[in-house]
């Protein structure tokens, strides 16, 4: 995730550095529309969308870790006496399925 943010930051920096060359082949009406304010609004919208996406991803990762912890707890309890009963196996499978359902 950090690598994605680094790449996006680098792309935005390169685009901002090369902003003067953007106007080279653009007709007059579009050239007047592309101002610093509209660029700032576009970047703000892009960062907002990216932040929302990363927030959803963070929630899914948090739920995955929670479900994985519950799975490991059930598995540890079942393996404690070195025998797995049918009920314990059912609980283990249910908890494993819950991990998968987070991403479905």
Residue pairs with C-beta under 8 A, 6 or more apart in sequence:
1 54
1 57
8 50
12 43
19 39
22 34
23 31
23 34
26 34
60 102
60 103
63 102
64 99
64 102
64 103
67 95
67 98
67 99
67 102
68 99
70 95
70 98
71 92
71 95
71 96
71 98
71 99
74 88
74 91
74 92
74 95
75 92
75 95
77 88
78 84
78 85
78 88
78 89
78 91
78 92
84 92
